[in-house]
Amino acid sequence: MPETAMRRYVLWLKALPGKPVFVGYPAGFDFLFVYWYLIRFAGESPFSFSALDIKTYAMAVLKKDYRKSTKGGMPKHWFDSHPHTHIALEDAIEQGALFCNMLAENLGKS
């Protein structure tokens, strides 16, 4: 089953506009996990080696020390009502919404 899921994931990523960049919290852990699955079961990674860490992005946007750039130190309006359940899909949706809110604000589109 992982072969089917990862191959479908690659097809979906390739159908998106632009070159994909992996975004995660923490990217250092999540990227390695996803990259291994992509290489092992799909034979490729459309991300190449591009990964962006949400906490590091928050550090830059907030101009705070890295250790103080935790979710608790981030503005509440960056967070939508998505639960943090430790269920992979739900956590990915939560992280995606968080990053989109951060990006929109940083680019002046919020």
A tleap script that builds the chain and sets N, CA, C and O, in Angstrom:
source leaprc.protein.ff14SB
mol = sequence {
  NMET PRO GLU THR ALA MET ARG ARG TYR VAL
  LEU TRP LEU LYS ALA LEU PRO GLY LYS PRO
  VAL PHE VAL GLY TYR PRO ALA GLY PHE ASP
  PHE LEU PHE VAL TYR TRP TYR LEU ILE ARG
  PHE ALA GLY GLU SER PRO PHE SER PHE SER
  ALA LEU ASP ILE LYS THR TYR ALA MET ALA
  VAL LEU LYS LYS ASP TYR ARG LYS SER THR
  LYS GLY GLY MET PRO LYS HIE TRP PHE ASP
  SER HIE PRO HIE THR HIE ILE ALA LEU GLU
  ASP ALA ILE GLU GLN GLY ALA LEU PHE CYS
  ASN MET LEU ALA GLU ASN LEU GLY LYS CSER
}
set mol.1.N position { 0.785 -1.201 0.000 }
set mol.1.CA position { 0.000 0.000 0.000 }
set mol.1.C position { 0.836 1.280 0.000 }
set mol.1.O position { 0.420 2.255 -0.625 }
set mol.2.N position { 1.997 1.329 0.670 }
set mol.2.CA position { 2.776 2.574 0.613 }
set mol.2.C position { 3.185 2.933 -0.816 }
set mol.2.O position { 3.273 4.112 -1.161 }
set mol.3.N position { 3.437 1.912 -1.651 }
set mol.3.CA position { 3.818 2.184 -3.041 }
set mol.3.C position { 2.722 2.962 -3.760 }
set mol.3.O position { 3.004 3.940 -4.453 }
set mol.4.N position { 1.500 2.541 -3.603 }
set mol.4.CA position { 0.375 3.201 -4.261 }
set mol.4.C position { 0.215 4.628 -3.745 }
set mol.4.O position { 0.055 5.566 -4.527 }
set mol.5.N position { 0.258 4.782 -2.438 }
set mol.5.CA position { 0.071 6.112 -1.850 }
set mol.5.C position { 1.184 7.071 -2.275 }
set mol.5.O position { 0.910 8.219 -2.624 }
set mol.6.N position { 2.419 6.616 -2.248 }
set mol.6.CA position { 3.529 7.510 -2.581 }
set mol.6.C position { 3.557 7.836 -4.068 }
set mol.6.O position { 3.895 8.959 -4.443 }
set mol.7.N position { 3.218 6.902 -4.898 }
set mol.7.CA position { 3.154 7.183 -6.340 }
set mol.7.C position { 2.047 8.188 -6.653 }
set mol.7.O position { 2.228 9.080 -7.482 }
set mol.8.N position { 0.909 8.038 -5.991 }
set mol.8.CA position { -0.183 8.995 -6.179 }
set mol.8.C position { 0.199 10.368 -5.652 }
set mol.8.O position { -0.169 11.388 -6.234 }
set mol.9.N position { 0.930 10.393 -4.561 }
set mol.9.CA position { 1.406 11.645 -3.982 }
set mol.9.C position { 2.348 12.360 -4.955 }
set mol.9.O position { 2.242 13.572 -5.143 }
set mol.10.N position { 3.261 11.622 -5.569 }
set mol.10.CA position { 4.182 12.206 -6.558 }
set mol.10.C position { 3.402 12.775 -7.739 }
set mol.10.O position { 3.688 13.882 -8.193 }
set mol.11.N position { 2.426 12.030 -8.236 }
set mol.11.CA position { 1.618 12.529 -9.354 }
set mol.11.C position { 0.882 13.809 -8.969 }
set mol.11.O position { 0.815 14.752 -9.758 }
set mol.12.N position { 0.335 13.842 -7.766 }
set mol.12.CA position { -0.373 15.026 -7.293 }
set mol.12.C position { 0.582 16.215 -7.188 }
set mol.12.O position { 0.258 17.314 -7.637 }
set mol.13.N position { 1.762 15.994 -6.594 }
set mol.13.CA position { 2.749 17.071 -6.462 }
set mol.13.C position { 3.167 17.614 -7.828 }
set mol.13.O position { 3.288 18.825 -8.010 }
set mol.14.N position { 3.386 16.718 -8.780 }
set mol.14.CA position { 3.825 17.146 -10.108 }
set mol.14.C position { 2.736 17.901 -10.863 }
set mol.14.O position { 3.035 18.675 -11.773 }
set mol.15.N position { 1.489 17.683 -10.498 }
set mol.15.CA position { 0.381 18.369 -11.166 }
set mol.15.C position { 0.174 19.792 -10.629 }
set mol.15.O position { -0.535 20.589 -11.243 }
set mol.16.N position { 0.781 20.104 -9.504 }
set mol.16.CA position { 0.662 21.441 -8.923 }
set mol.16.C position { 1.506 22.432 -9.720 }
set mol.16.O position { 2.496 22.040 -10.338 }
set mol.17.N position { 1.130 23.706 -9.716 }
set mol.17.CA position { 1.953 24.703 -10.414 }
set mol.17.C position { 3.248 24.967 -9.638 }
set mol.17.O position { 3.262 24.910 -8.408 }
set mol.18.N position { 4.320 25.253 -10.353 }
set mol.18.CA position { 5.596 25.578 -9.717 }
set mol.18.C position { 6.327 24.348 -9.209 }
set mol.18.O position { 5.883 23.216 -9.405 }
set mol.19.N position { 7.447 24.587 -8.558 }
set mol.19.CA position { 8.256 23.524 -7.974 }
set mol.19.C position { 7.896 23.400 -6.495 }
set mol.19.O position { 7.924 24.395 -5.771 }
set mol.20.N position { 7.563 22.209 -6.043 }
set mol.20.CA position { 7.148 22.064 -4.649 }
set mol.20.C position { 8.299 22.262 -3.666 }
set mol.20.O position { 9.442 21.894 -3.938 }
set mol.21.N position { 7.973 22.846 -2.527 }
set mol.21.CA position { 8.893 22.987 -1.406 }
set mol.21.C position { 8.196 22.366 -0.202 }
set mol.21.O position { 7.064 22.724 0.123 }
set mol.22.N position { 8.867 21.449 0.444 }
set mol.22.CA position { 8.310 20.811 1.628 }
set mol.22.C position { 8.305 21.821 2.773 }
set mol.22.O position { 9.304 22.500 3.009 }
set mol.23.N position { 7.185 21.919 3.481 }
set mol.23.CA position { 7.066 22.800 4.637 }
set mol.23.C position { 6.608 21.952 5.810 }
set mol.23.O position { 5.653 21.185 5.683 }
set mol.24.N position { 7.274 22.080 6.948 }
set mol.24.CA position { 6.892 21.271 8.096 }
set mol.24.C position { 7.303 21.896 9.417 }
set mol.24.O position { 8.050 22.873 9.463 }
set mol.25.N position { 6.794 21.303 10.490 }
set mol.25.CA position { 7.097 21.741 11.848 }
set mol.25.C position { 7.237 20.502 12.719 }
set mol.25.O position { 6.230 20.001 13.220 }
set mol.26.N position { 8.400 20.008 12.911 }
set mol.26.CA position { 9.712 20.458 12.457 }
set mol.26.C position { 10.070 19.836 11.107 }
set mol.26.O position { 9.900 18.634 10.900 }
set mol.27.N position { 10.556 20.652 10.213 }
set mol.27.CA position { 10.913 20.164 8.878 }
set mol.27.C position { 12.036 19.146 8.935 }
set mol.27.O position { 12.058 18.204 8.143 }
set mol.28.N position { 12.967 19.321 9.860 }
set mol.28.CA position { 14.096 18.398 9.972 }
set mol.28.C position { 13.666 16.964 10.212 }
set mol.28.O position { 14.322 16.040 9.731 }
set mol.29.N position { 12.595 16.759 10.933 }
set mol.29.CA position { 12.078 15.416 11.185 }
set mol.29.C position { 11.121 14.981 10.076 }
set mol.29.O position { 11.291 13.917 9.479 }
set mol.30.N position { 10.124 15.807 9.811 }
set mol.30.CA position { 9.077 15.426 8.863 }
set mol.30.C position { 9.605 15.229 7.449 }
set mol.30.O position { 9.197 14.297 6.755 }
set mol.31.N position { 10.518 16.111 7.018 }
set mol.31.CA position { 11.057 15.997 5.668 }
set mol.31.C position { 11.799 14.679 5.474 }
set mol.31.O position { 11.611 14.003 4.463 }
set mol.32.N position { 12.635 14.315 6.433 }
set mol.32.CA position { 13.392 13.061 6.296 }
set mol.32.C position { 12.466 11.855 6.213 }
set mol.32.O position { 12.715 10.927 5.443 }
set mol.33.N position { 11.409 11.867 6.999 }
set mol.33.CA position { 10.437 10.777 6.996 }
set mol.33.C position { 9.750 10.675 5.630 }
set mol.33.O position { 9.689 9.594 5.044 }
set mol.34.N position { 9.235 11.801 5.124 }
set mol.34.CA position { 8.533 11.817 3.840 }
set mol.34.C position { 9.496 11.525 2.694 }
set mol.34.O position { 9.162 10.775 1.777 }
set mol.35.N position { 10.680 12.111 2.743 }
set mol.35.CA position { 11.685 11.882 1.692 }
set mol.35.C position { 12.036 10.405 1.595 }
set mol.35.O position { 12.122 9.863 0.493 }
set mol.36.N position { 12.239 9.747 2.726 }
set mol.36.CA position { 12.569 8.316 2.721 }
set mol.36.C position { 11.448 7.522 2.053 }
set mol.36.O position { 11.709 6.663 1.211 }
set mol.37.N position { 10.209 7.808 2.425 }
set mol.37.CA position { 9.074 7.105 1.819 }
set mol.37.C position { 8.989 7.362 0.316 }
set mol.37.O position { 8.738 6.440 -0.460 }
set mol.38.N position { 9.197 8.600 -0.090 }
set mol.38.CA position { 9.151 8.917 -1.525 }
set mol.38.C position { 10.224 8.142 -2.292 }
set mol.38.O position { 9.924 7.522 -3.313 }
set mol.39.N position { 11.448 8.171 -1.822 }
set mol.39.CA position { 12.535 7.464 -2.509 }
set mol.39.C position { 12.312 5.969 -2.475 }
set mol.39.O position { 12.474 5.294 -3.491 }
set mol.40.N position { 11.946 5.446 -1.329 }
set mol.40.CA position { 11.770 3.992 -1.166 }
set mol.40.C position { 10.614 3.444 -2.001 }
set mol.40.O position { 10.739 2.380 -2.607 }
set mol.41.N position { 9.489 4.162 -2.036 }
set mol.41.CA position { 8.299 3.604 -2.663 }
set mol.41.C position { 7.921 4.224 -4.005 }
set mol.41.O position { 7.182 3.615 -4.778 }
set mol.42.N position { 8.422 5.432 -4.293 }
set mol.42.CA position { 8.110 6.053 -5.585 }
set mol.42.C position { 9.363 6.237 -6.436 }
set mol.42.O position { 9.270 6.517 -7.632 }
set mol.43.N position { 10.524 6.083 -5.826 }
set mol.43.CA position { 11.774 6.186 -6.567 }
set mol.43.C position { 12.232 7.604 -6.855 }
set mol.43.O position { 13.203 7.801 -7.586 }
set mol.44.N position { 11.548 8.603 -6.290 }
set mol.44.CA position { 11.925 9.997 -6.528 }
set mol.44.C position { 11.266 10.899 -5.493 }
set mol.44.O position { 10.314 10.517 -4.811 }
set mol.45.N position { 11.809 12.110 -5.403 }
set mol.45.CA position { 11.206 13.131 -4.548 }
set mol.45.C position { 11.069 14.421 -5.339 }
set mol.45.O position { 12.077 15.051 -5.660 }
set mol.46.N position { 9.841 14.831 -5.663 }
set mol.46.CA position { 9.635 16.097 -6.366 }
set mol.46.C position { 10.136 17.304 -5.571 }
set mol.46.O position { 10.319 18.380 -6.139 }
set mol.47.N position { 10.359 17.140 -4.264 }
set mol.47.CA position { 10.867 18.222 -3.439 }
set mol.47.C position { 12.364 18.441 -3.633 }
set mol.47.O position { 12.902 19.472 -3.232 }
set mol.48.N position { 13.037 17.462 -4.252 }
set mol.48.CA position { 14.487 17.478 -4.297 }
set mol.48.C position { 14.947 17.534 -2.848 }
set mol.48.O position { 14.595 16.657 -2.060 }
set mol.49.N position { 15.724 18.543 -2.483 }
set mol.49.CA position { 16.163 18.685 -1.098 }
set mol.49.C position { 15.631 19.982 -0.499 }
set mol.49.O position { 16.234 20.539 0.417 }
set mol.50.N position { 14.502 20.461 -1.016 }
set mol.50.CA position { 13.935 21.734 -0.568 }
set mol.50.C position { 12.946 21.525 0.562 }
set mol.50.O position { 11.892 20.916 0.383 }
set mol.51.N position { 13.303 22.040 1.729 }
set mol.51.CA position { 12.422 21.952 2.894 }
set mol.51.C position { 12.497 23.258 3.672 }
set mol.51.O position { 13.579 23.813 3.864 }
set mol.52.N position { 11.360 23.740 4.111 }
set mol.52.CA position { 11.288 24.979 4.868 }
set mol.52.C position { 10.686 24.672 6.229 }
set mol.52.O position { 9.624 24.056 6.319 }
set mol.53.N position { 11.356 25.097 7.275 }
set mol.53.CA position { 10.915 24.839 8.636 }
set mol.53.C position { 10.048 26.002 9.135 }
set mol.53.O position { 10.470 27.157 9.085 }
set mol.54.N position { 8.855 25.701 9.608 }
set mol.54.CA position { 7.909 26.724 10.056 }
set mol.54.C position { 8.462 27.514 11.249 }
set mol.54.O position { 8.304 28.734 11.305 }
set mol.55.N position { 9.096 26.844 12.184 }
set mol.55.CA position { 9.641 27.533 13.355 }
set mol.55.C position { 10.750 28.509 12.941 }
set mol.55.O position { 10.836 29.615 13.475 }
set mol.56.N position { 11.582 28.107 12.007 }
set mol.56.CA position { 12.649 28.981 11.525 }
set mol.56.C position { 12.058 30.177 10.792 }
set mol.56.O position { 12.545 31.298 10.934 }
set mol.57.N position { 11.011 29.941 10.009 }
set mol.57.CA position { 10.340 31.039 9.313 }
set mol.57.C position { 9.746 32.016 10.336 }
set mol.57.O position { 9.840 33.232 10.168 }
set mol.58.N position { 9.137 31.474 11.392 }
set mol.58.CA position { 8.575 32.325 12.449 }
set mol.58.C position { 9.676 33.156 13.105 }
set mol.58.O position { 9.464 34.332 13.397 }
set mol.59.N position { 10.829 32.574 13.337 }
set mol.59.CA position { 11.956 33.283 13.923 }
set mol.59.C position { 12.303 34.506 13.081 }
set mol.59.O position { 12.523 35.593 13.615 }
set mol.60.N position { 12.351 34.322 11.765 }
set mol.60.CA position { 12.706 35.421 10.865 }
set mol.60.C position { 11.613 36.489 10.818 }
set mol.60.O position { 11.907 37.684 10.852 }
set mol.61.N position { 10.356 36.060 10.741 }
set mol.61.CA position { 9.245 37.010 10.652 }
set mol.61.C position { 9.099 37.800 11.959 }
set mol.61.O position { 8.893 39.014 11.943 }
set mol.62.N position { 9.208 37.102 13.071 }
set mol.62.CA position { 9.016 37.744 14.373 }
set mol.62.C position { 10.279 38.430 14.900 }
set mol.62.O position { 10.231 39.195 15.863 }
set mol.63.N position { 11.412 38.139 14.245 }
set mol.63.CA position { 12.706 38.672 14.698 }
set mol.63.C position { 12.963 38.293 16.157 }
set mol.63.O position { 13.344 39.123 16.983 }
set mol.64.N position { 12.740 37.003 16.443 }
set mol.64.CA position { 12.945 36.458 17.787 }
set mol.64.C position { 14.048 35.413 17.741 }
set mol.64.O position { 14.395 34.905 16.675 }
set mol.65.N position { 14.582 35.106 18.885 }
set mol.65.CA position { 15.511 34.004 19.035 }
set mol.65.C position { 14.809 32.699 18.638 }
set mol.65.O position { 13.610 32.542 18.868 }
set mol.66.N position { 15.549 31.781 18.050 }
set mol.66.CA position { 14.967 30.514 17.596 }
set mol.66.C position { 14.234 29.788 18.716 }
set mol.66.O position { 13.124 29.298 18.509 }
set mol.67.N position { 14.832 29.712 19.886 }
set mol.67.CA position { 14.224 28.990 21.011 }
set mol.67.C position { 12.958 29.664 21.532 }
set mol.67.O position { 12.176 29.039 22.248 }
set mol.68.N position { 12.750 30.924 21.185 }
set mol.68.CA position { 11.549 31.650 21.610 }
set mol.68.C position { 10.499 31.703 20.495 }
set mol.68.O position { 9.466 32.359 20.635 }
set mol.69.N position { 10.769 31.019 19.405 }
set mol.69.CA position { 9.863 31.037 18.251 }
set mol.69.C position { 8.982 29.793 18.213 }
set mol.69.O position { 8.705 29.254 17.142 }
set mol.70.N position { 8.555 29.351 19.356 }
set mol.70.CA position { 7.682 28.192 19.455 }
set mol.70.C position { 6.243 28.608 19.160 }
set mol.70.O position { 5.948 29.797 19.037 }
set mol.71.N position { 5.364 27.640 19.050 }
set mol.71.CA position { 3.964 27.967 18.788 }
set mol.71.C position { 3.391 28.874 19.870 }
set mol.71.O position { 2.568 29.742 19.581 }
set mol.72.N position { 3.818 28.679 21.107 }
set mol.72.CA position { 3.342 29.522 22.204 }
set mol.72.C position { 3.785 30.973 22.081 }
set mol.72.O position { 3.156 31.862 22.657 }
set mol.73.N position { 4.848 31.222 21.346 }
set mol.73.CA position { 5.339 32.575 21.141 }
set mol.73.C position { 4.867 33.211 19.848 }
set mol.73.O position { 5.229 34.345 19.536 }
set mol.74.N position { 4.066 32.483 19.102 }
set mol.74.CA position { 3.552 33.002 17.830 }
set mol.74.C position { 2.221 33.717 18.060 }
set mol.74.O position { 1.470 33.354 18.965 }
set mol.75.N position { 1.929 34.731 17.244 }
set mol.75.CA position { 0.645 35.439 17.390 }
set mol.75.C position { -0.550 34.493 17.232 }
set mol.75.O position { -0.549 33.623 16.360 }
set mol.76.N position { -1.540 34.665 18.059 }
set mol.76.CA position { -2.733 33.795 18.037 }
set mol.76.C position { -3.458 33.842 16.691 }
set mol.76.O position { -4.056 32.850 16.276 }
set mol.77.N position { -3.407 35.002 16.000 }
set mol.77.CA position { -4.143 35.109 14.730 }
set mol.77.C position { -3.500 34.283 13.608 }
set mol.77.O position { -4.085 34.155 12.533 }
set mol.78.N position { -2.328 33.731 13.836 }
set mol.78.CA position { -1.729 32.825 12.842 }
set mol.78.C position { -2.405 31.453 12.862 }
set mol.78.O position { -2.276 30.680 11.913 }
set mol.79.N position { -3.109 31.161 13.922 }
set mol.79.CA position { -3.686 29.828 14.098 }
set mol.79.C position { -5.168 29.813 13.740 }
set mol.79.O position { -5.932 30.672 14.181 }
set mol.80.N position { -5.556 28.849 12.955 }
set mol.80.CA position { -6.967 28.607 12.674 }
set mol.80.C position { -7.486 27.641 13.740 }
set mol.80.O position { -6.771 27.341 14.696 }
set mol.81.N position { -8.685 27.164 13.594 }
set mol.81.CA position { -9.286 26.291 14.606 }
set mol.81.C position { -8.987 24.809 14.371 }
set mol.81.O position { -9.700 23.948 14.887 }
set mol.82.N position { -7.950 24.507 13.604 }
set mol.82.CA position { -7.618 23.098 13.364 }
set mol.82.C position { -7.014 22.474 14.622 }
set mol.82.O position { -6.154 23.077 15.263 }
set mol.83.N position { -7.458 21.277 14.973 }
set mol.83.CA position { -6.931 20.630 16.181 }
set mol.83.C position { -5.528 20.059 15.934 }
set mol.83.O position { -5.167 19.728 14.805 }
set mol.84.N position { -4.756 19.955 17.005 }
set mol.84.CA position { -3.453 19.284 16.945 }
set mol.84.C position { -3.642 17.915 17.580 }
set mol.84.O position { -3.590 17.774 18.802 }
set mol.85.N position { -3.863 16.907 16.742 }
set mol.85.CA position { -4.261 15.588 17.224 }
set mol.85.C position { -3.160 14.539 17.158 }
set mol.85.O position { -3.317 13.447 17.704 }
set mol.86.N position { -2.074 14.845 16.514 }
set mol.86.CA position { -1.007 13.888 16.212 }
set mol.86.C position { -1.469 12.817 15.230 }
set mol.86.O position { -0.845 11.761 15.119 }
set mol.87.N position { -2.551 13.084 14.525 }
set mol.87.CA position { -2.953 12.270 13.375 }
set mol.87.C position { -2.353 12.982 12.172 }
set mol.87.O position { -2.617 14.164 11.952 }
set mol.88.N position { -1.550 12.268 11.396 }
set mol.88.CA position { -0.711 12.879 10.363 }
set mol.88.C position { -1.466 13.848 9.454 }
set mol.88.O position { -1.018 14.979 9.265 }
set mol.89.N position { -2.574 13.441 8.901 }
set mol.89.CA position { -3.309 14.305 7.980 }
set mol.89.C position { -3.830 15.560 8.682 }
set mol.89.O position { -3.725 16.662 8.143 }
set mol.90.N position { -4.384 15.396 9.868 }
set mol.90.CA position { -4.911 16.544 10.602 }
set mol.90.C position { -3.799 17.512 10.998 }
set mol.90.O position { -3.972 18.728 10.920 }
set mol.91.N position { -2.665 16.974 11.420 }
set mol.91.CA position { -1.536 17.836 11.774 }
set mol.91.C position { -0.969 18.535 10.544 }
set mol.91.O position { -0.534 19.683 10.638 }
set mol.92.N position { -0.966 17.868 9.397 }
set mol.92.CA position { -0.486 18.496 8.157 }
set mol.92.C position { -1.403 19.654 7.752 }
set mol.92.O position { -0.925 20.695 7.300 }
set mol.93.N position { -2.695 19.478 7.910 }
set mol.93.CA position { -3.652 20.549 7.606 }
set mol.93.C position { -3.424 21.717 8.559 }
set mol.93.O position { -3.413 22.872 8.134 }
set mol.94.N position { -3.243 21.424 9.841 }
set mol.94.CA position { -2.981 22.468 10.837 }
set mol.94.C position { -1.708 23.242 10.494 }
set mol.94.O position { -1.698 24.472 10.523 }
set mol.95.N position { -0.640 22.518 10.169 }
set mol.95.CA position { 0.635 23.162 9.832 }
set mol.95.C position { 0.526 23.972 8.538 }
set mol.95.O position { 1.088 25.062 8.434 }
set mol.96.N position { -0.193 23.439 7.562 }
set mol.96.CA position { -0.377 24.158 6.299 }
set mol.96.C position { -1.115 25.469 6.497 }
set mol.96.O position { -0.740 26.492 5.924 }
set mol.97.N position { -2.157 25.437 7.303 }
set mol.97.CA position { -2.919 26.661 7.581 }
set mol.97.C position { -2.060 27.668 8.336 }
set mol.97.O position { -2.082 28.861 8.032 }
set mol.98.N position { -1.300 27.186 9.321 }
set mol.98.CA position { -0.407 28.063 10.075 }
set mol.98.C position { 0.589 28.743 9.139 }
set mol.98.O position { 0.768 29.959 9.192 }
set mol.99.N position { 1.232 27.954 8.283 }
set mol.99.CA position { 2.227 28.529 7.386 }
set mol.99.C position { 1.598 29.506 6.392 }
set mol.99.O position { 2.171 30.562 6.124 }
set mol.100.N position { 0.452 29.177 5.852 }
set mol.100.CA position { -0.218 30.090 4.917 }
set mol.100.C position { -0.557 31.413 5.591 }
set mol.100.O position { -0.420 32.470 4.973 }
set mol.101.N position { -0.997 31.374 6.848 }
set mol.101.CA position { -1.298 32.599 7.583 }
set mol.101.C position { -0.028 33.414 7.837 }
set mol.101.O position { -0.041 34.639 7.715 }
set mol.102.N position { 1.056 32.744 8.185 }
set mol.102.CA position { 2.331 33.430 8.405 }
set mol.102.C position { 2.816 34.075 7.107 }
set mol.102.O position { 3.222 35.237 7.093 }
set mol.103.N position { 2.767 33.321 6.039 }
set mol.103.CA position { 3.244 33.799 4.736 }
set mol.103.C position { 2.414 34.988 4.256 }
set mol.103.O position { 2.964 35.984 3.786 }
set mol.104.N position { 1.110 34.884 4.374 }
set mol.104.CA position { 0.227 35.972 3.944 }
set mol.104.C position { 0.536 37.249 4.722 }
set mol.104.O position { 0.624 38.328 4.136 }
set mol.105.N position { 0.698 37.131 6.021 }
set mol.105.CA position { 0.997 38.314 6.830 }
set mol.105.C position { 2.364 38.881 6.464 }
set mol.105.O position { 2.514 40.095 6.330 }
set mol.106.N position { 3.349 38.023 6.304 }
set mol.106.CA position { 4.705 38.489 5.990 }
set mol.106.C position { 4.759 39.174 4.628 }
set mol.106.O position { 5.536 40.109 4.436 }
set mol.107.N position { 3.948 38.718 3.691 }
set mol.107.CA position { 3.932 39.309 2.353 }
set mol.107.C position { 2.907 40.428 2.235 }
set mol.107.O position { 2.692 40.972 1.151 }
set mol.108.N position { 2.276 40.770 3.356 }
set mol.108.CA position { 1.320 41.877 3.363 }
set mol.108.C position { -0.002 41.544 2.707 }
set mol.108.O position { -0.673 42.429 2.176 }
set mol.109.N position { -0.386 40.276 2.735 }
set mol.109.CA position { -1.631 39.856 2.071 }
set mol.109.C position { -2.696 39.398 3.051 }
set mol.109.O position { -3.683 38.780 2.651 }
set mol.110.N position { -2.508 39.695 4.332 }
set mol.110.CA position { -3.498 39.207 5.298 }
set mol.110.C position { -4.571 40.241 5.560 }
set mol.110.O position { -5.484 39.997 6.348 }
savepdb mol mol.pdb
quit
